[in-house]
């Protein structure tokens, strides 16, 4: 059984940022679509829909995506620090991998082969 004793803070922050970037992009696109269709569906309160709206929609998508990524990076760093503190006190996560000894022997055997 393997134990995760600590998590590299920067590595965790990068992964959180990458996942948050993708989720932020999806959320931003959905929010912009809802806003555009909401304006189009309001016939009694007509708003100008044109090039300016398109520009603001693109800016909103970019800004929201970047904000999500920044928040994800900060959250990932905080999570890693808290995990490392908790793992130091209570012990790390214990993970049981399927037949790790066979995998290690197999990978070690690959290095001993000579290719001609």
N, C-alpha and C positions, 0 to 999 in steps of 0.2 A: 504494500500500500504506500503510495507516494503522498507527501505532504507539501502543500504550498506554504512556505514559511514567510515569504514576503513577495510583494509585487513592485516592480520598478515603476515609480511614480510617473515618469515621463512617458513610458510605454503605455501605461493604462490611460493617461490623459490623451495620448494620440488616438488610441482606439475609440475612446468615448467621443472625441471630436469628430472622427470620421463617421461614426454611426449617427451622431447628432447632425452632421452636415447633410447626410442623405435624408434623414427624417425631417429636418428643417426645410429642405428644398420641397419635399412633398407637401408639408403643411403650408408653406408659403404659396405654392401653386394653387392648392385648394382654397386658401383664404382669398387670393386674388380672384379666382373664378367665382366664388360666392359673392364677392363685392361687385364684380362686373355684372353678373346676372341679377343681382339685387338692384342695381341702378337701372338696368334694362327692363326689369319687371315692375318698375314704379311709374306707370303712365301719368299719374296725377301730379307727380313731382319731377318733371323732366330736368335732368342734369345733362350738361354737355358731355358727350362721350366722343372722344376723338383721339388725336395724336397725344395730347397731354395725358389722357387717361392711360394710354398704352405705355408711355414713358414712366409714369408713376407705378404702374403695375410691374414693370421690369425692375425698377429701383427697389420696390417693396420685396420682390422675390430675392434679389441679391442681398439686401440688408438683412432680411429675416434669416436667410440661409447662413450668413456669416455670424449673426448673433447666436443662432442655435449652435454653431460649431464652437464659438468662444465659450458659451455656457457649458457645452459638453466637455471641453478641455478642462475647465475649472472644476467641474463636477468629477471628472475622472481622476484628477489629481487629489481631490479631497477624499474620494472613495479609497484610493490606494493608500493614502496616509492613515486613514482610520483603520483600514484592514491590517496594515502593518503593525499598528499599535495593538489592535485586538489580538492578532496572531502572536505577538510577543507575550501577551498576558495569558491567553487561553490556548494557544497552539493554533497552527494553521489548518486549513481545510485538508481533509484526508480524502484522497481520490484513489479508487481501485481501478487500475487499468487491466485490460484483458491480456494475460500472458506476456508481460513486459520482458521477462527474461529471454524468451524466444526471440522477441524483436531485437533486443540488444545483441544477442549472439549472431543473429542474421545480419545485422548492420556491421558488426565487427568482421564477419566473414567476407563481406563485400570489399573491405579494404585490403585483405590479404591476397586477393586474386590478382594475377598479372595478365594483362591483356596484350597480346602480340598481334 
